[in-house]
C-alpha cells in the first residue's frame, strides 16, 4: 500500500485509508457482515467457520486492497509514470470495482478519492508530455554519444597507421575492432562512412606489417648466430656434476633461446636437436644420481612408516595420560629420521596430525566433563524445563476446568514440546554426572 504520508496523494484518497476501516462494519449473531454507508447498512457477505473478528477482518482487507489501488494510481499519475489514456482506462476499471465492492470501510471517501483522479490526469498531462520529450532528448543524446564513441575508435585507429610496434599495435587494433562490434549501431549512412575510415586505417597498418616481415632475412641470420652460441654453451655443460647451478643455467639458456625469436625453420630444427641432446645428457646423469639418493630415502621411509603405525596404534585412547606420553616419545623419534620424498612425508604427517588432534580433543573433552560451571548450567536448564512442563500442565488443567478445550490443547502441546527438550537436557546432564 502507498504511504499515507505522501503529500502528493489526493486528500480524499488518504482519508479513505486513514483510520480503522472496521469501524464502518459490524457482524450480527448469525455471522453476517454489514457495512455502513450514507444510505444505511448493506450486507457484504459472511465467512463461515470463522470468528466475528476474522470475518470482519476479511472484508476490511478487501476494502484496503481496492483503496490502495486508488492511492497507487494517483501516485503513478503524479509521478508521470503513466500514459494519460491508460490512466483513464484504469479509473474506469476501478470505478466498476468500487461500485461492486463487498468490503468494509469508508466507501464514500473511497468513491470521492476515485472521482478526483480524472482531473488529476488532466492536471499532470503536461508533466507526462514533458517526460516524453525528455526521453526523446535522451535518445538523441545516446545517439550522439554512440557517434562520438565510434569517431574516437576511428581516430585512434588512424593514429596507429604508422606505428612500428607490430605486435602491440596489431593487438590494439584487434581490441578496437572488438569495441567497434560491441558499440551500438547507427544509421546505415553514418555507420558506413565511419567504418570505411576505420577499415582503411587497419588495412594500411597490415600492409606495412607484411612488408616489414617480408624483409626479415638479415634478422634471421642474427637469430641463427645467437642460437649457435647458446647451443655451444649447452654442449659444454653436458658433463657437469654441479647439479643445482647447471640446472639453473640450462633454464636460463632455454629462456634466452625463447627470447631470441624464430629463425629459418631448417636452422632452428638442427640447432634445437643439438641443444636438447646436450640437455638430456646432463639431466640423465642428474637423475641417476638422484636414484642413488632414493635408496637411502626408501630406507628412511620404512622407518618413518613404522613409527607412524605405532602412533596410530594409540587410538582408540584407553589411558589419556599414557597415550599423551607415548605420542611425545614417538614424535621425537620421527624428528631424528633422515630425508624422504616431500609428498610421502606430507601424507605421513597428516596421519600423525590426526592422532595428535584426537588426543587434544580427548583432553578438551576431559576438561569439559569436569567443568563444574558447565555442570551447573546444564542442571539449571533441566530445572527450568521441569518447571515449565509443570506450569503448562497446570495451565492446561485450569483451562479444561474452565471449559476452554482449545486453550487447554495449546498448553498441552507446549508442555509436550518442553518435555522433549527436557529429555535432551537430562541426557546432557547425565553426561556430566557419569564422566
C-alpha positions in Angstrom: 0.0 0.0 0.0 1.2 3.5 -0.8 2.4 5.6 2.2 -0.4 7.8 3.6 2.3 10.4 4.5 2.8 11.2 0.8 1.7 14.8 0.4 1.2 14.3 -3.4 -1.8 11.9 -2.9 -5.3 13.5 -3.1 -6.7 14.3 0.3 -9.7 12.0 -0.1 -7.6 9.1 -1.2 -5.7 9.5 2.0 -8.9 9.9 4.0 -10.2 6.6 2.7 -7.2 4.8 4.0 -6.6 6.7 7.3 -8.1 5.3 10.5 -9.7 1.9 11.2 -11.9 0.7 8.3 -13.5 -1.9 10.6 -15.4 1.0 12.3 -17.7 1.1 9.2 -18.8 -2.5 9.6 -20.3 -5.0 12.1 -21.1 -8.7 12.3 -24.5 -9.9 13.5 -25.2 -13.0 15.6 -25.6 -15.2 12.5 -22.1 -14.3 11.2 -23.4 -11.9 8.5 -21.1 -8.9 7.9 -22.5 -5.4 7.2 -21.0 -2.1 6.0 -22.4 1.3 7.0 -22.9 3.8 4.2 -24.7 7.1 3.8 -27.7 5.2 2.6 -27.7 2.8 5.6 -26.3 -0.6 6.2 -25.8 -3.2 3.5 -24.8 -6.9 3.6 -21.3 -7.6 2.2 -21.2 -11.4 2.9 -20.1 -13.9 5.5 -17.1 -16.0 6.3 -18.4 -19.4 7.6 -16.3 -21.2 10.2 -14.5 -18.1 11.3 -15.0 -15.8 14.3 -16.7 -12.5 14.0 -13.3 -10.7 14.3 -11.9 -12.8 11.5 -14.9 -12.4 9.2 -14.8 -8.6 9.7 -11.0 -8.5 9.0 -11.5 -10.5 5.8 -13.9 -7.9 4.3 -11.7 -5.0 5.7 -8.8 -6.4 3.7 -10.9 -6.5 0.5 -11.6 -2.8 1.0 -8.0 -1.9 1.8 -6.8 -3.7 -1.4 -9.0 -1.5 -3.6 -8.3 1.6 -1.6 -4.5 1.0 -2.0 -5.0 0.6 -5.8 -6.7 4.0 -5.9 -3.9 5.7 -4.0 -1.3 3.9 -6.1 -3.0 5.0 -9.4 -2.9 8.7 -8.2 0.7 8.4 -7.2 1.7 7.0 -10.6 -0.1 9.8 -12.4 1.6 12.4 -10.3 5.0 10.9 -10.9 4.4 11.0 -14.7 4.9 7.2 -15.0 1.5 6.5 -16.6 0.1 7.4 -20.1 -3.0 9.6 -19.6 -5.1 7.3 -21.8 -4.1 4.3 -19.8 -4.9 6.2 -16.6 -8.5 6.9 -17.8 -9.0 3.2 -18.5 -7.6 2.3 -15.0 -10.1 4.8 -13.4 -12.9 3.2 -15.3 -11.9 -0.3 -14.1 -11.5 0.9 -10.5 -14.9 2.7 -10.6 -16.5 -0.6 -11.5 -14.6 -2.4 -8.7 -15.7 0.2 -6.1 -19.3 0.1 -7.3 -19.5 -3.6 -6.7 -17.1 -3.8 -3.8 -18.1 -6.1 -1.0 -15.8 -4.7 1.6 -15.9 -2.9 4.9 -14.5 0.6 5.1 -15.3 4.3 4.3 -16.9 3.6 0.9 -18.0 7.2 0.4 -14.4 8.5 0.9 -13.1 5.9 -1.4 -15.5 6.8 -4.2 -14.7 10.5 -3.7 -11.0 9.9 -3.9 -11.5 7.9 -7.2 -13.5 10.7 -8.7 -10.7 13.2 -8.0 -8.4 11.2 -10.3 -9.7 12.2 -13.8 -9.0 16.0 -13.1 -5.6 14.8 -11.7 -4.9 13.2 -15.0 -5.5 16.4 -16.9 -3.5 18.4 -14.4 -0.4 16.2 -14.8 -0.7 15.6 -18.6 1.8 18.4 -19.3 4.3 16.7 -16.9 3.8 13.4 -18.8 4.4 15.2 -22.2 7.5 16.8 -20.8 8.7 13.4 -19.6 8.3 12.0 -23.1 10.1 15.0 -24.6 12.9 14.4 -22.1 13.1 10.7 -23.2 13.3 11.8 -26.8 16.1 14.2 -25.9 17.9 11.4 -24.0 17.6 9.1 -27.1 19.2 11.8 -29.2 22.0 12.3 -26.7 22.5 8.5 -26.7 22.9 8.5 -30.5 25.3 11.4 -30.3 27.3 9.5 -27.7 27.4 6.5 -29.9 28.7 8.5 -32.8 31.3 10.1 -30.6 32.5 6.7 -29.4 32.9 5.4 -32.9 34.6 8.5 -34.0 37.1 8.0 -31.1 37.8 4.5 -32.3 38.3 5.7 -35.9 40.7 8.5 -34.7 42.8 6.0 -32.6 43.0 3.5 -35.5 44.1 6.3 -37.9 46.7 7.4 -35.3 48.2 3.8 -35.3 48.8 3.5 -39.1 52.5 4.5 -38.9 53.3 2.5 -35.7 56.3 0.1 -35.7 55.2 -1.7 -32.6 53.9 -4.5 -34.7 52.6 -6.9 -32.0 51.3 -4.3 -29.6 49.6 -2.3 -32.3 48.1 -5.4 -34.0 46.6 -6.4 -30.7 45.3 -2.9 -30.1 43.7 -2.8 -33.5 42.0 -6.1 -32.8 40.7 -4.7 -29.5 39.4 -1.6 -31.3 37.6 -3.9 -33.8 36.0 -5.8 -30.9 35.0 -2.5 -29.4 33.5 -1.4 -32.7 31.4 -4.6 -32.9 30.2 -4.1 -29.4 29.3 -0.5 -29.9 25.6 0.4 -30.7 24.7 0.5 -34.4 24.0 3.9 -36.1 22.0 4.6 -39.3 23.4 2.9 -42.4 25.0 6.0 -43.9 26.8 7.3 -40.8 28.0 3.8 -39.9 29.2 3.2 -43.4 31.3 6.3 -43.6 32.9 5.7 -40.2 33.6 2.1 -41.0 35.3 3.0 -44.3 37.8 5.2 -42.4 38.3 2.6 -39.7 38.8 -0.3 -42.1 41.2 1.8 -44.3 43.4 2.5 -41.2 43.6 -1.2 -40.3 44.4 -2.2 -43.9 47.3 0.4 -44.2 48.9 -0.9 -41.0 48.5 -4.5 -42.0 50.2 -3.8 -45.4 53.2 -2.1 -43.7 53.5 -5.0 -41.2 53.5 -7.6 -44.1 56.2 -5.6 -45.9 58.3 -5.5 -42.8 58.2 -9.2 -42.1 58.9 -10.0 -45.7 62.4 -8.4 -45.3 63.5 -10.3 -42.2 66.2 -12.4 -43.8 69.0 -10.4 -42.2 67.4 -10.7 -38.8 67.0 -14.5 -39.2 70.8 -14.8 -39.7 71.3 -12.9 -36.5 68.9 -15.3 -34.7 71.0 -18.3 -36.1 74.2 -16.8 -34.7 72.7 -16.2 -31.3 71.3 -19.8 -31.1 74.6 -21.3 -32.2 76.2 -19.6 -29.2 73.5 -20.9 -26.9 74.0 -24.5 -28.2 77.7 -24.3 -27.8 77.4 -23.4 -24.1 74.8 -26.1 -23.6 77.1 -28.8 -25.0 79.9 -27.6 -22.8 77.7 -28.1 -19.7 76.5 -31.7 -20.6 79.1 -33.4 -18.4 78.8 -31.0 -15.4 78.1 -32.6 -11.9 77.2 -29.3 -10.3 73.6 -30.3 -10.4 71.8 -27.3 -9.0 73.8 -24.5 -10.6 73.9 -26.3 -14.0 70.2 -27.0 -14.0 69.6 -23.3 -13.4 71.9 -22.3 -16.2 70.1 -24.7 -18.6 66.9 -22.9 -17.7 68.5 -19.5 -18.4 69.8 -20.8 -21.7 66.2 -22.0 -22.5 64.8 -18.6 -21.7 67.5 -17.0 -24.0 66.5 -19.4 -26.7 62.8 -18.4 -26.5 63.7 -14.7 -26.3 65.8 -14.9 -29.5 62.8 -15.5 -31.7 62.3 -17.6 -34.7 64.9 -18.2 -37.4 64.7 -20.2 -40.6 62.9 -23.5 -40.0 65.7 -25.8 -41.0 68.3 -24.0 -39.0 66.1 -23.8 -35.9 65.4 -27.6 -36.1 69.1 -28.6 -36.3 70.2 -26.3 -33.5 67.3 -27.3 -31.3 68.2 -31.0 -31.7 71.8 -30.3 -30.6 70.6 -28.2 -27.6 68.1 -30.9 -26.5 70.7 -33.7 -26.8 73.1 -31.8 -24.5 70.4 -31.0 -22.0 69.2 -34.6 -22.0 72.7 -35.9 -21.3 73.0 -33.7 -18.3 69.6 -34.4 -16.8 70.1 -38.2 -17.3 73.2 -38.1 -15.2 71.5 -35.9 -12.6 68.5 -38.4 -12.4 70.9 -41.3 -12.0 72.5 -39.6 -9.0 69.0 -38.9 -7.5 68.2 -42.6 -7.8 71.2 -43.4 -5.6 69.8 -41.0 -3.0 66.4 -42.6 -3.5 67.7 -45.8 -2.0 68.6 -44.0 1.3 65.2 -42.2 1.2 63.4 -45.5 0.8 65.0 -46.9 4.0 64.1 -43.7 5.8 60.5 -44.1 4.6 60.2 -47.6 6.0 61.4 -46.3 9.4 59.0 -43.4 9.3 56.1 -45.6 8.3 56.8 -48.0 11.2 56.7 -45.2 13.8 53.6 -43.7 12.3 51.9 -47.1 12.6 52.9 -47.1 16.3 51.4 -43.7 16.7 48.2 -44.7 15.0 48.0 -47.7 17.3 47.5 -45.3 20.2 43.9 -45.0 19.0 41.4 -45.6 20.4 42.6 -43.9 23.6 42.4 -46.1 26.6 44.5 -44.1 29.0 44.8 -40.4 28.1 48.0 -39.7 30.1 49.7 -42.8 28.8 48.7 -42.0 25.2 49.9 -38.5 25.6 53.4 -39.6 26.9 53.8 -42.3 24.2 52.8 -39.8 21.5 55.5 -37.3 22.6 58.2 -40.1 22.6 57.3 -41.4 19.2 57.1 -37.8 17.8 60.7 -37.3 19.0 61.9 -40.4 17.2 60.3 -39.2 14.0 62.2 -36.0 14.1 65.5 -37.9 14.1 64.8 -39.8 10.8 66.5 -38.6 7.7 65.0 -37.1 4.5 62.3 -38.8 2.5 60.1 -37.7 -0.5 58.2 -34.5 0.3 54.8 -35.8 -0.9 55.1 -39.0 1.1 56.2 -37.1 4.2 53.3 -34.8 3.9 50.9 -37.8 3.7 52.5 -39.4 6.8 52.5 -36.1 8.7 48.7 -35.8 8.1 48.2 -39.2 9.7 50.2 -38.1 12.7 48.2 -34.9 12.9 45.0 -36.9 13.1 46.3 -38.8 16.2 47.5 -35.5 17.7 44.2 -33.8 17.1 42.3 -36.8 18.6 44.5 -36.6 21.8 43.8 -32.8 22.0 40.1 -33.4 21.6 40.2 -36.0 24.4 42.0 -33.5 26.6 39.3 -30.9 25.9 36.5 -33.4 26.5 38.1 -34.4 29.8 38.2 -30.8 30.9 34.7 -30.2 29.7 33.3 -33.1 31.7 35.0 -31.9 34.8 33.9 -28.3 34.5 31.6 -27.5 37.5 30.4 -24.4 35.9 29.1 -26.2 32.8 27.5 -28.9 35.0 25.7 -26.2 37.0 24.4 -24.5 33.8 23.2 -27.9 32.5 21.4 -28.5 35.8 19.8 -25.1 35.7 18.4 -25.8 32.2 16.9 -29.1 33.4 15.3 -27.4 36.4 13.9 -24.6 34.2 12.4 -27.1 31.7 10.9 -29.2 34.5 9.2 -26.1 36.0 8.0 -25.1 32.5 6.4 -28.5 31.9 4.7 -28.4 35.3 3.5 -24.8 34.6 1.9 -25.7 31.2 0.3 -28.8 32.6 -1.3 -26.7 35.4 -2.5 -24.2 32.9 -4.0 -26.9 30.7 -5.8 -28.4 33.7 -7.2 -25.0 34.7 -8.3 -24.3 31.1 -10.1 -27.7 30.9 -11.8 -26.9 34.2 -13.0 -23.6 32.6 -14.3 -25.4 29.5 -11.7 -23.9 27.2 -10.6 -27.0 25.4 -8.8 -25.1 22.7 -6.5 -23.2 25.2 -6.0 -26.5 27.1 -4.8 -28.2 23.9 -2.4 -25.4 23.3 -0.9 -25.7 26.8 -0.7 -29.5 26.4 1.3 -29.1 23.1 3.6 -26.5 24.8 4.2 -29.0 27.7 4.9 -31.8 25.3 7.4 -29.8 23.4 9.3 -28.8 26.5 9.1 -32.4 27.8 11.1 -33.4 24.7 13.6 -30.6 25.3 13.8 -31.8 29.0 14.7 -35.3 27.9 17.7 -34.0 25.8 18.8 -31.7 28.6 18.7 -34.6 31.1 20.9 -36.6 28.8 23.4 -33.8 28.7 23.3 -33.5 32.5 23.8 -37.3 32.8 26.9 -37.0 30.6 28.4 -34.7 33.3 27.5 -36.9 36.2 28.7 -40.1 34.6 32.1 -38.6 33.5 
